[in-house]
Amino acid sequence: MIKIQQIIDAIEALAPLHLQESYDNAGLIIGNPSQKVKQALITLDVTEEILDEAIATGCDMVLAHHPIIFSGLKQINGKNMVERCVLKAIKNDISIYASHTNLDSVLGGVNSKIADKIGLIDQQILRPNYSPIFKFTTFIPKTHINQVVEELSEKEFMKIGNYDSCCFTAEGMGQFRPMTGTNPHIGQVNQLEKVEEIRFECLLRSSELSAFIQTLKAVHPYDKVVYDLIETTQKEATSGFGMVGYLPKPIDTHEFLQQLSYTFDIPVIKHSNICHDKIQKVALCGGAGSNFLKDAMGHKADIYITGDIKYHDFFHAEEKIIIADIGHFESEQFTKEVFYEILTKKFPNFAARMSAISSNAVNYFIGRS
């Protein structure tokens, strides 16, 4: 069996906790990181019904998008749903982990999955956070270059766009003299040594630096690893909220809304005035995304898809963009697939189960047509 910490590491490799918003409470909410886990139940929300499902299916961990606890609990006596869930989870030794706004704000996370479901191409982050790109240079003995590069590639460093293992190498001759008190991997103490070395260069994001250097030192044969780190003028949108992209070809607006209804299983779509006959450029944000309407308009999107749009927000479309409110749960329902893909890729033999229960608290009554 694997440990909870291994599952946490796999999820946070994509969605590190430092990306969560200040109001959020992502992370391990109930449980011990060193505890072993047999099965994980994947869900959007944690409810009493979801925990009952975990118990019935033998799952001792629940992975959720929305944290069950957002603020401090002063009492835990079962007087509300949150307290009852906490009591039930602890009583049945079920750990609960949530990846929320940190998973919302990364490529490959919640909004990327929504964009994929809609079929968008040329995807980019709607409101990006830009991070500097660094050029990293070090020197590795020619005899060890393949081993080091393979290890760094396996850790999924050195990615540029849809390319991995991106680096530059050049041969040269390095020299050094190990002084008294050293324990050189190559050469003798107090003797000048010349070694065929490879100059190795790659580009790194700021969020990768610490883990990259730690990995390099672990696999590099020298006891003292020398490197240069230079901040470039390049910046990359590695995180941020929402996505924007294109449909492969323009589609009639009503037909597009019909496809949304089928894809997201929505009986009703609230929308603003239809100001475009056809849709091709689409902006979206899963969950409550009214704050990103101006970003969608700035991208000159034909339609903005999100949830939890208030009445007065629909007026802000100003006949320039169509706003489509497909519901909070509905827009984020495929987040379960994000978790499932992470776990099955990292741990092929681990029992990850997607919940069969809809935790949507909103119901629809279809009245007269």
C-alpha positions in Angstrom: 0.0 0.0 0.0 1.1 3.6 -0.6 1.1 6.4 2.0 -1.2 9.4 2.0 1.9 11.6 1.5 2.6 9.9 -1.8 -0.9 10.8 -3.0 -0.4 14.3 -1.8 2.9 14.7 -3.6 1.4 13.4 -6.9 -1.5 15.9 -6.7 0.6 18.8 -5.6 3.2 18.2 -8.3 0.5 19.6 -10.6 -1.3 21.9 -8.2 1.1 23.1 -5.4 -0.6 24.5 -2.3 1.1 27.9 -2.6 -1.2 28.6 -5.5 -4.4 28.5 -3.5 -6.2 31.7 -2.7 -6.0 33.3 0.7 -9.5 32.3 1.7 -9.1 28.7 0.7 -8.3 25.6 2.8 -6.9 23.1 0.4 -4.6 20.3 1.6 -4.9 17.4 4.0 -7.9 18.3 6.1 -8.3 15.0 8.1 -5.7 12.3 8.3 -2.0 11.6 8.9 0.4 11.9 6.0 2.3 8.8 7.0 -0.8 6.6 7.2 -1.2 4.0 4.5 -4.2 4.1 2.2 -6.0 1.2 0.5 -8.5 3.0 -1.8 -9.4 6.5 -2.6 -12.9 7.8 -3.4 -12.8 10.8 -5.8 -15.6 13.4 -5.5 -16.3 17.1 -6.1 -17.7 17.7 -2.6 -17.7 15.9 0.7 -21.1 15.1 2.0 -22.5 12.5 4.4 -23.7 10.4 1.4 -20.2 10.5 -0.1 -18.7 9.3 3.2 -21.3 6.5 3.4 -20.2 5.5 -0.2 -16.6 5.5 0.9 -17.4 3.2 3.9 -19.5 0.9 1.7 -16.8 0.6 -1.0 -13.9 0.2 1.5 -12.3 3.5 0.7 -10.2 5.0 3.5 -9.4 8.3 1.8 -11.6 10.9 0.0 -10.1 13.2 -2.6 -12.4 16.3 -3.1 -12.2 19.5 -5.0 -14.1 21.6 -2.5 -12.7 21.6 1.1 -15.2 20.4 3.7 -13.8 22.9 6.2 -13.3 26.5 5.1 -13.0 28.2 8.4 -12.2 27.1 12.0 -14.6 24.8 13.9 -15.1 25.9 17.5 -17.3 22.8 18.3 -17.7 19.4 16.7 -20.9 18.0 18.0 -22.8 17.2 14.8 -25.2 20.1 14.7 -24.6 20.8 11.0 -23.5 18.9 7.9 -19.8 19.9 8.2 -19.5 18.8 11.8 -21.3 15.5 11.0 -19.0 14.8 8.1 -15.9 15.5 10.2 -17.2 13.2 13.0 -18.1 10.4 10.5 -14.7 10.6 8.7 -12.7 10.4 12.0 -14.9 7.7 13.4 -14.4 5.5 10.3 -10.7 6.4 9.9 -11.2 8.1 6.5 -8.7 10.8 5.5 -9.9 13.8 3.5 -7.8 15.8 1.1 -8.9 18.8 -1.0 -7.3 20.5 -4.0 -9.4 23.6 -4.7 -8.2 27.0 -6.1 -4.7 25.6 -6.6 -6.2 23.0 -9.0 -8.3 25.7 -10.6 -5.3 27.8 -11.4 -2.9 25.4 -13.2 -2.6 24.2 -16.8 -3.9 20.6 -16.8 -6.3 21.4 -13.9 -10.0 22.1 -13.6 -10.3 24.6 -16.4 -8.1 22.7 -18.9 -10.4 19.8 -18.4 -13.5 21.9 -19.2 -11.8 23.3 -22.3 -11.0 19.8 -23.4 -14.6 18.7 -23.0 -15.8 21.6 -25.1 -13.1 20.8 -27.7 -11.1 24.0 -27.6 -7.8 24.3 -29.4 -5.0 26.9 -28.9 -5.8 27.0 -25.2 -4.3 29.7 -23.0 -5.0 30.9 -19.5 -7.7 33.5 -19.3 -6.2 35.6 -16.5 -2.6 34.5 -16.2 0.0 34.9 -13.5 3.3 35.4 -15.1 6.5 33.8 -13.6 10.1 34.5 -14.6 12.1 31.9 -16.6 15.6 31.1 -15.4 18.5 29.7 -17.4 20.3 27.0 -15.4 23.9 26.0 -16.3 26.1 23.3 -14.7 28.9 20.9 -15.7 28.5 17.1 -15.6 31.2 14.5 -16.3 30.7 13.0 -19.8 30.4 9.5 -18.2 27.3 10.6 -16.2 25.4 13.0 -18.5 22.9 10.5 -19.7 22.1 9.3 -16.2 21.6 12.8 -14.9 19.5 14.0 -17.8 17.3 10.9 -17.7 16.6 11.4 -14.0 15.7 15.0 -14.4 13.4 14.2 -17.3 11.7 11.5 -15.3 10.9 14.1 -12.7 9.2 16.1 -15.4 11.6 19.0 -15.4 12.9 20.7 -18.6 9.5 21.1 -20.3 8.8 23.8 -22.8 5.2 23.9 -24.1 4.4 20.4 -25.3 8.0 19.3 -25.5 10.0 17.6 -22.7 13.6 16.8 -22.1 14.6 20.2 -23.4 18.2 21.1 -22.8 21.5 22.1 -24.4 24.8 20.3 -24.1 28.3 21.0 -25.3 31.6 19.1 -24.6 34.6 20.6 -22.9 37.5 19.9 -20.6 37.1 20.8 -16.9 39.9 20.8 -14.3 40.1 21.0 -10.6 42.4 20.1 -7.7 40.8 18.4 -4.7 42.2 19.9 -1.5 42.9 18.3 1.8 39.6 17.4 3.6 37.7 16.6 0.4 36.4 13.3 -0.7 36.4 13.5 -4.5 34.4 11.1 -6.7 37.0 11.7 -9.4 40.7 12.4 -8.9 43.1 12.3 -6.0 43.6 14.8 -3.1 46.2 17.5 -3.9 46.5 16.4 -7.6 45.3 18.4 -10.6 42.6 16.5 -12.4 41.2 17.0 -15.9 37.9 15.6 -16.8 35.8 15.5 -20.0 32.7 17.4 -19.0 29.4 18.4 -20.6 28.1 21.9 -20.3 24.5 21.4 -19.5 21.9 24.2 -19.8 18.1 24.2 -19.5 15.2 26.6 -18.7 13.4 26.4 -15.5 10.4 28.1 -13.9 10.8 29.7 -10.5 8.5 27.2 -8.9 10.8 24.3 -10.1 14.1 25.7 -8.9 14.3 24.2 -5.4 13.2 20.7 -6.4 15.4 20.7 -9.6 18.5 21.6 -7.7 17.7 19.1 -5.0 17.3 16.3 -7.6 20.4 17.4 -9.5 22.6 17.2 -6.3 21.2 13.8 -5.5 22.2 12.3 -8.9 25.3 14.4 -9.7 28.6 12.5 -9.0 30.5 15.5 -7.6 30.3 16.3 -3.9 30.2 20.0 -4.8 27.9 20.9 -7.6 28.6 24.3 -9.3 25.9 26.0 -11.3 24.9 29.3 -12.7 21.3 30.7 -12.4 20.3 33.6 -14.6 16.9 35.2 -14.7 15.9 35.7 -18.4 13.7 38.3 -19.9 11.1 35.6 -20.7 8.0 35.1 -18.6 5.5 32.3 -18.7 1.9 32.0 -17.7 2.3 28.9 -15.6 -0.8 29.5 -13.5 -3.9 31.7 -13.4 -7.7 31.4 -13.6 -9.9 30.4 -16.5 -9.1 29.3 -20.1 -9.7 30.8 -23.5 -9.4 29.0 -26.8 -11.0 28.3 -30.2 -13.4 25.8 -31.6 -12.0 24.2 -34.7 -14.6 26.0 -36.8 -17.4 28.5 -36.1 -20.6 27.0 -35.0 -24.2 28.3 -34.8 -24.8 29.8 -31.3 -27.9 27.8 -30.6 -26.3 24.6 -31.7 -23.3 25.4 -29.5 -25.6 25.9 -26.5 -27.3 22.7 -27.3 -23.9 20.9 -27.3 -23.1 22.5 -23.9 -26.3 21.1 -22.6 -25.4 17.6 -23.7 -21.8 17.7 -22.7 -22.4 19.0 -19.2 -25.8 17.3 -18.7 -27.6 20.6 -18.0 -31.4 20.9 -18.3 -31.2 24.7 -18.2 -28.6 27.2 -19.3 -29.0 30.8 -18.2 -27.5 33.2 -20.7 -27.4 36.8 -21.7 -28.7 38.2 -25.0 -27.6 36.3 -28.1 -25.4 39.0 -29.7 -23.4 36.6 -31.9 -24.9 34.3 -34.5 -21.8 32.0 -34.4 -19.4 30.9 -31.7 -15.7 30.2 -32.2 -13.6 31.9 -29.5 -14.6 30.7 -26.1 -13.6 31.8 -22.6 -14.5 29.8 -19.5 -13.9 29.5 -15.8 -15.2 26.6 -13.7 -17.2 27.4 -10.6 -18.0 31.0 -9.6 -16.3 33.0 -12.3 -18.1 36.3 -12.6 -14.9 38.2 -11.6 -13.3 37.1 -14.9 -16.0 38.5 -17.3 -13.8 41.6 -18.2 -10.9 39.2 -19.0 -13.1 37.3 -21.3 -14.2 40.5 -23.0 -10.6 41.7 -23.2 -9.8 38.5 -25.2 -12.8 39.3 -27.5 -14.4 36.0 -26.8 -17.7 35.3 -28.4 -19.0 33.6 -25.3 -18.0 33.3 -21.6 -19.0 30.1 -19.8 -19.0 29.9 -16.0 -21.3 29.4 -13.0 -22.9 31.5 -10.3 -23.6 34.6 -12.4 -25.7 37.2 -10.5 -28.6 38.9 -12.2 -26.9 42.3 -12.6 -23.8 40.7 -14.0 -25.7 39.7 -17.1 -26.0 43.4 -17.9 -22.2 43.7 -18.1 -22.2 41.7 -21.3 -23.2 45.0 -23.1 -24.1 43.1 -26.3 -20.4 42.4 -26.8 -20.2 38.9 -25.4 -22.7 36.1 -24.6 -22.6 35.0 -20.9 -23.6 31.4 -20.3 -24.2 30.3 -16.7 -24.0 26.5 -16.7 -24.0 26.0 -12.9 -21.2 25.7 -10.4 -21.3 21.9 -10.0 -22.0 21.3 -13.7 -19.0 23.3 -14.8 -16.6 21.5 -12.4 -18.0 18.0 -12.5 -15.1 16.7 -14.6 -12.6 17.6 -11.9 -13.0 14.0 -10.7 -11.3 12.9 -14.0 -8.3 15.2 -13.3 -7.8 13.4 -9.9 -8.3 10.0 -11.4 -5.8 10.6 -14.2 -3.2 11.8 -11.8 -3.5 8.8 -9.6 -3.8 6.1 -12.3 -0.8 7.5 -14.1 1.4 7.8 -11.0 0.1 4.6 -9.3 -1.2 2.2 -11.9 -2.0 -0.5 -9.4 -3.7 1.8 -6.8 -7.5 1.5 -6.4 -8.8 5.0 -7.3 -12.6 5.1 -7.6 -14.8 8.0 -8.9 -17.8 8.6 -6.8 -21.1 7.4 -8.3 -23.1 10.0 -6.3 -23.8 13.4 -7.5 -23.1 15.9 -4.7 -24.9 18.8 -6.5 -27.0 20.7 -4.0 -28.9 22.4 -6.8 -32.0 20.8 -8.3 -34.0 21.8 -11.4 -37.8 21.8 -11.9 -38.6 21.9 -15.5 -42.0 23.7 -15.7 -44.1 24.8 -18.7 -42.2 25.1 -21.9 
